[in-house]
Amino acid sequence: MTSLQRRGLIATALIGTYALLGFLVAPWLIERTLLSTLAERLDANPRVGEVTLNPFAFRLEIVDFALTEAD
């Protein structure tokens, strides 16, 4: 394996890891953190339908967000 092939393999692995973390792990973590933090700090009932993140376009979308008062 040449040095150029090794560098290409490392770059591919890094981009793949970035994509995996950005598309799968980060939205789950954002949703979980958002819900627990809002519930704790605002004493409210947050609801989130879907969280999507595109790490290559740096775009975060939160669908069906609602925040209701706790009774």
N, CA, C and O atoms as CSV, one atom per row, in Angstrom:
chain,resi,resn,atom,element,x,y,z
A,1,MET,N,N,0.853,-1.175,0.000
A,1,MET,CA,C,0.000,0.000,0.000
A,1,MET,C,C,0.895,1.232,0.000
A,1,MET,O,O,1.776,1.378,0.848
A,2,THR,N,N,0.658,2.102,-0.950
A,2,THR,CA,C,1.475,3.303,-1.057
A,2,THR,C,C,0.985,4.359,-0.068
A,2,THR,O,O,-0.089,4.239,0.521
A,3,SER,N,N,1.790,5.377,0.091
A,3,SER,CA,C,1.465,6.471,0.996
A,3,SER,C,C,0.197,7.202,0.543
A,3,SER,O,O,-0.618,7.616,1.368
A,4,LEU,N,N,0.042,7.355,-0.765
A,4,LEU,CA,C,-1.139,8.035,-1.304
A,4,LEU,C,C,-2.406,7.203,-1.055
A,4,LEU,O,O,-3.455,7.756,-0.725
A,5,GLN,N,N,-2.311,5.905,-1.208
A,5,GLN,CA,C,-3.459,5.040,-0.937
A,5,GLN,C,C,-3.830,5.066,0.547
A,5,GLN,O,O,-5.007,5.079,0.908
A,6,ARG,N,N,-2.832,5.074,1.372
A,6,ARG,CA,C,-3.054,5.114,2.825
A,6,ARG,C,C,-3.747,6.419,3.209
A,6,ARG,O,O,-4.686,6.414,4.005
A,7,ARG,N,N,-3.289,7.528,2.649
A,7,ARG,CA,C,-3.907,8.822,2.931
A,7,ARG,C,C,-5.359,8.861,2.443
A,7,ARG,O,O,-6.233,9.412,3.113
A,8,GLY,N,N,-5.599,8.280,1.288
A,8,GLY,CA,C,-6.963,8.217,0.761
A,8,GLY,C,C,-7.874,7.378,1.641
A,8,GLY,O,O,-9.032,7.733,1.863
A,9,LEU,N,N,-7.356,6.275,2.138
A,9,LEU,CA,C,-8.121,5.412,3.027
A,9,LEU,C,C,-8.430,6.124,4.350
A,9,LEU,O,O,-9.541,6.015,4.869
A,10,ILE,N,N,-7.463,6.838,4.884
A,10,ILE,CA,C,-7.673,7.590,6.122
A,10,ILE,C,C,-8.696,8.695,5.909
A,10,ILE,O,O,-9.570,8.892,6.753
A,11,ALA,N,N,-8.606,9.415,4.806
A,11,ALA,CA,C,-9.561,10.484,4.501
A,11,ALA,C,C,-10.973,9.922,4.346
A,11,ALA,O,O,-11.933,10.515,4.836
A,12,THR,N,N,-11.101,8.799,3.678
A,12,THR,CA,C,-12.406,8.162,3.504
A,12,THR,C,C,-12.992,7.734,4.842
A,12,THR,O,O,-14.184,7.911,5.093
A,13,ALA,N,N,-12.154,7.173,5.693
A,13,ALA,CA,C,-12.615,6.747,7.021
A,13,ALA,C,C,-13.049,7.942,7.864
A,13,ALA,O,O,-14.050,7.864,8.576
A,14,LEU,N,N,-12.311,9.039,7.792
A,14,LEU,CA,C,-12.675,10.226,8.561
A,14,LEU,C,C,-13.986,10.848,8.068
A,14,LEU,O,O,-14.824,11.251,8.875
A,15,ILE,N,N,-14.158,10.924,6.767
A,15,ILE,CA,C,-15.394,11.480,6.207
A,15,ILE,C,C,-16.572,10.570,6.531
A,15,ILE,O,O,-17.657,11.059,6.848
A,16,GLY,N,N,-16.381,9.278,6.459
A,16,GLY,CA,C,-17.436,8.328,6.803
A,16,GLY,C,C,-17.843,8.420,8.265
A,16,GLY,O,O,-19.029,8.367,8.592
A,17,THR,N,N,-16.858,8.557,9.141
A,17,THR,CA,C,-17.140,8.700,10.567
A,17,THR,C,C,-17.879,10.001,10.844
A,17,THR,O,O,-18.831,10.021,11.623
A,18,TYR,N,N,-17.446,11.086,10.209
A,18,TYR,CA,C,-18.114,12.385,10.351
A,18,TYR,C,C,-19.570,12.290,9.896
A,18,TYR,O,O,-20.460,12.819,10.562
A,19,ALA,N,N,-19.818,11.625,8.775
A,19,ALA,CA,C,-21.175,11.470,8.265
A,19,ALA,C,C,-22.020,10.617,9.200
A,19,ALA,O,O,-23.165,10.965,9.489
A,20,LEU,N,N,-21.479,9.524,9.669
A,20,LEU,CA,C,-22.209,8.648,10.582
A,20,LEU,C,C,-22.591,9.380,11.861
A,20,LEU,O,O,-23.737,9.305,12.303
A,21,LEU,N,N,-21.653,10.074,12.444
A,21,LEU,CA,C,-21.942,10.824,13.669
A,21,LEU,C,C,-22.923,11.962,13.408
A,21,LEU,O,O,-23.813,12.216,14.220
A,22,GLY,N,N,-22.764,12.640,12.290
A,22,GLY,CA,C,-23.611,13.786,11.985
A,22,GLY,C,C,-25.035,13.425,11.628
A,22,GLY,O,O,-25.966,14.112,12.047
A,23,PHE,N,N,-25.228,12.364,10.863
A,23,PHE,CA,C,-26.566,11.993,10.425
A,23,PHE,C,C,-27.324,11.139,11.446
A,23,PHE,O,O,-28.551,11.213,11.515
A,24,LEU,N,N,-26.623,10.341,12.228
A,24,LEU,CA,C,-27.302,9.405,13.132
A,24,LEU,C,C,-27.177,9.761,14.611
A,24,LEU,O,O,-28.182,9.817,15.319
A,25,VAL,N,N,-25.978,9.997,15.073
A,25,VAL,CA,C,-25.755,10.190,16.500
A,25,VAL,C,C,-26.145,11.595,16.961
A,25,VAL,O,O,-26.823,11.743,17.978
A,26,ALA,N,N,-25.731,12.616,16.234
A,26,ALA,CA,C,-25.994,13.995,16.656
A,26,ALA,C,C,-27.484,14.319,16.777
A,26,ALA,O,O,-27.870,14.925,17.777
A,27,PRO,N,N,-28.352,13.954,15.818
A,27,PRO,CA,C,-29.779,14.260,15.998
A,27,PRO,C,C,-30.376,13.599,17.240
A,27,PRO,O,O,-31.174,14.212,17.950
A,28,TRP,N,N,-29.994,12.361,17.499
A,28,TRP,CA,C,-30.478,11.668,18.693
A,28,TRP,C,C,-30.021,12.402,19.956
A,28,TRP,O,O,-30.805,12.597,20.885
A,29,LEU,N,N,-28.759,12.801,19.982
A,29,LEU,CA,C,-28.204,13.495,21.136
A,29,LEU,C,C,-28.833,14.874,21.312
A,29,LEU,O,O,-29.126,15.277,22.437
A,30,ILE,N,N,-29.041,15.594,20.227
A,30,ILE,CA,C,-29.667,16.916,20.293
A,30,ILE,C,C,-31.084,16.801,20.829
A,30,ILE,O,O,-31.477,17.572,21.704
A,31,GLU,N,N,-31.852,15.857,20.321
A,31,GLU,CA,C,-33.238,15.681,20.774
A,31,GLU,C,C,-33.280,15.334,22.259
A,31,GLU,O,O,-34.050,15.922,23.019
A,32,ARG,N,N,-32.475,14.407,22.655
A,32,ARG,CA,C,-32.450,13.979,24.057
A,32,ARG,C,C,-32.057,15.124,24.984
A,32,ARG,O,O,-32.691,15.331,26.018
A,33,THR,N,N,-31.021,15.866,24.622
A,33,THR,CA,C,-30.546,16.975,25.433
A,33,THR,C,C,-31.551,18.120,25.458
A,33,THR,O,O,-31.792,18.717,26.507
A,34,LEU,N,N,-32.130,18.420,24.317
A,34,LEU,CA,C,-33.120,19.494,24.223
A,34,LEU,C,C,-34.321,19.203,25.112
A,34,LEU,O,O,-34.761,20.071,25.866
A,35,LEU,N,N,-34.849,17.996,25.027
A,35,LEU,CA,C,-36.033,17.639,25.809
A,35,LEU,C,C,-35.750,17.672,27.306
A,35,LEU,O,O,-36.542,18.226,28.069
A,36,SER,N,N,-34.656,17.099,27.732
A,36,SER,CA,C,-34.361,17.057,29.165
A,36,SER,C,C,-34.019,18.441,29.717
A,36,SER,O,O,-34.419,18.779,30.831
A,37,THR,N,N,-33.287,19.239,28.951
A,37,THR,CA,C,-32.901,20.568,29.418
A,37,THR,C,C,-34.104,21.490,29.527
A,37,THR,O,O,-34.252,22.206,30.517
A,38,LEU,N,N,-34.970,21.478,28.509
A,38,LEU,CA,C,-36.159,22.338,28.559
A,38,LEU,C,C,-37.104,21.914,29.674
A,38,LEU,O,O,-37.667,22.766,30.362
A,39,ALA,N,N,-37.283,20.637,29.860
A,39,ALA,CA,C,-38.166,20.155,30.923
A,39,ALA,C,C,-37.639,20.559,32.296
A,39,ALA,O,O,-38.410,20.920,33.185
A,40,GLU,N,N,-36.340,20.497,32.457
A,40,GLU,CA,C,-35.731,20.813,33.747
A,40,GLU,C,C,-35.699,22.319,34.017
A,40,GLU,O,O,-36.082,22.761,35.100
A,41,ARG,N,N,-35.254,23.093,33.060
A,41,ARG,CA,C,-35.046,24.530,33.288
A,41,ARG,C,C,-36.316,25.361,33.200
A,41,ARG,O,O,-36.444,26.366,33.900
A,42,LEU,N,N,-37.259,24.962,32.351
A,42,LEU,CA,C,-38.463,25.761,32.174
A,42,LEU,C,C,-39.670,25.188,32.897
A,42,LEU,O,O,-40.739,25.800,32.896
A,43,ASP,N,N,-39.517,24.037,33.505
A,43,ASP,CA,C,-40.627,23.335,34.145
A,43,ASP,C,C,-41.810,23.254,33.180
A,43,ASP,O,O,-42.930,23.653,33.498
A,44,ALA,N,N,-41.520,22.724,31.992
A,44,ALA,CA,C,-42.519,22.611,30.930
A,44,ALA,C,C,-42.429,21.228,30.300
A,44,ALA,O,O,-41.516,20.453,30.584
A,45,ASN,N,N,-43.401,20.937,29.436
A,45,ASN,CA,C,-43.435,19.655,28.737
A,45,ASN,C,C,-43.090,19.863,27.263
A,45,ASN,O,O,-43.972,20.202,26.473
A,46,PRO,N,N,-41.836,19.668,26.878
A,46,PRO,CA,C,-41.463,19.823,25.467
A,46,PRO,C,C,-41.797,18.570,24.668
A,46,PRO,O,O,-41.795,17.456,25.193
A,47,ARG,N,N,-42.084,18.778,23.392
A,47,ARG,CA,C,-42.353,17.663,22.477
A,47,ARG,C,C,-41.685,17.982,21.145
A,47,ARG,O,O,-41.788,19.098,20.636
A,48,VAL,N,N,-41.003,16.990,20.592
A,48,VAL,CA,C,-40.315,17.146,19.312
A,48,VAL,C,C,-40.715,15.984,18.421
A,48,VAL,O,O,-40.648,14.827,18.835
A,49,GLY,N,N,-41.135,16.291,17.186
A,49,GLY,CA,C,-41.504,15.240,16.249
A,49,GLY,C,C,-40.296,14.558,15.641
A,49,GLY,O,O,-40.171,13.335,15.699
A,50,GLU,N,N,-39.408,15.346,15.057
A,50,GLU,CA,C,-38.242,14.778,14.373
A,50,GLU,C,C,-37.111,15.798,14.350
A,50,GLU,O,O,-37.341,16.991,14.155
A,51,VAL,N,N,-35.902,15.322,14.548
A,51,VAL,CA,C,-34.707,16.155,14.466
A,51,VAL,C,C,-33.836,15.597,13.357
A,51,VAL,O,O,-33.478,14.419,13.371
A,52,THR,N,N,-33.498,16.437,12.402
A,52,THR,CA,C,-32.601,16.022,11.321
A,52,THR,C,C,-31.426,16.990,11.254
A,52,THR,O,O,-31.575,18.190,11.487
A,53,LEU,N,N,-30.280,16.455,10.937
A,53,LEU,CA,C,-29.065,17.242,10.836
A,53,LEU,C,C,-28.322,16.810,9.588
A,53,LEU,O,O,-28.131,15.617,9.353
A,54,ASN,N,N,-27.906,17.768,8.798
A,54,ASN,CA,C,-27.051,17.493,7.650
A,54,ASN,C,C,-25.689,18.089,7.971
A,54,ASN,O,O,-25.519,19.305,7.882
A,55,PRO,N,N,-24.715,17.267,8.341
A,55,PRO,CA,C,-23.419,17.794,8.759
A,55,PRO,C,C,-22.605,18.409,7.622
A,55,PRO,O,O,-21.671,19.171,7.872
A,56,PHE,N,N,-22.945,18.090,6.398
A,56,PHE,CA,C,-22.199,18.641,5.271
A,56,PHE,C,C,-22.726,20.016,4.876
A,56,PHE,O,O,-21.964,20.850,4.387
A,57,ALA,N,N,-24.018,20.266,5.082
A,57,ALA,CA,C,-24.607,21.573,4.789
A,57,ALA,C,C,-24.742,22.414,6.053
A,57,ALA,O,O,-25.181,23.563,5.982
A,58,PHE,N,N,-24.375,21.866,7.204
A,58,PHE,CA,C,-24.520,22.523,8.507
A,58,PHE,C,C,-25.954,22.996,8.701
A,58,PHE,O,O,-26.193,24.160,9.022
A,59,ARG,N,N,-26.907,22.087,8.505
A,59,ARG,CA,C,-28.323,22.404,8.592
A,59,ARG,C,C,-28.989,21.521,9.646
A,59,ARG,O,O,-28.884,20.295,9.614
A,60,LEU,N,N,-29.673,22.178,10.577
A,60,LEU,CA,C,-30.420,21.491,11.627
A,60,LEU,C,C,-31.889,21.827,11.441
A,60,LEU,O,O,-32.251,22.992,11.273
A,61,GLU,N,N,-32.745,20.793,11.472
A,61,GLU,CA,C,-34.178,20.993,11.322
A,61,GLU,C,C,-34.896,20.237,12.439
A,61,GLU,O,O,-34.675,19.045,12.653
A,62,ILE,N,N,-35.767,20.970,13.144
A,62,ILE,CA,C,-36.576,20.380,14.199
A,62,ILE,C,C,-38.032,20.528,13.778
A,62,ILE,O,O,-38.520,21.644,13.599
A,63,VAL,N,N,-38.728,19.400,13.618
A,63,VAL,CA,C,-40.092,19.379,13.108
A,63,VAL,C,C,-41.071,19.106,14.264
A,63,VAL,O,O,-40.783,18.308,15.156
A,64,ASP,N,N,-42.211,19.770,14.234
A,64,ASP,CA,C,-43.275,19.582,15.230
A,64,ASP,C,C,-42.810,19.811,16.649
A,64,ASP,O,O,-42.997,18.960,17.519
A,65,PHE,N,N,-42.205,20.957,16.880
A,65,PHE,CA,C,-41.764,21.318,18.216
A,65,PHE,C,C,-42.916,21.982,18.957
A,65,PHE,O,O,-43.562,22.883,18.423
A,66,ALA,N,N,-43.177,21.539,20.189
A,66,ALA,CA,C,-44.214,22.137,21.011
A,66,ALA,C,C,-43.714,22.209,22.448
A,66,ALA,O,O,-42.981,21.342,22.923
A,67,LEU,N,N,-44.134,23.267,23.114
A,67,LEU,CA,C,-43.747,23.462,24.510
A,67,LEU,C,C,-44.987,23.872,25.276
A,67,LEU,O,O,-45.534,24.952,25.052
A,68,THR,N,N,-45.438,23.005,26.190
A,68,THR,CA,C,-46.630,23.290,26.977
A,68,THR,C,C,-46.269,23.406,28.444
A,68,THR,O,O,-45.295,22.817,28.912
A,69,GLU,N,N,-47.072,24.176,29.159
A,69,GLU,CA,C,-46.838,24.356,30.587
A,69,GLU,C,C,-47.130,23.082,31.349
A,69,GLU,O,O,-48.036,22.321,31.007
A,70,ALA,N,N,-46.342,22.867,32.392
A,70,ALA,CA,C,-46.608,21.739,33.273
A,70,ALA,C,C,-47.783,22.100,34.177
A,70,ALA,O,O,-47.899,23.241,34.623
A,71,ASP,N,N,-48.637,21.145,34.442
A,71,ASP,CA,C,-49.799,21.422,35.274
A,71,ASP,C,C,-49.446,21.456,36.742
A,71,ASP,O,O,-50.318,21.679,37.581
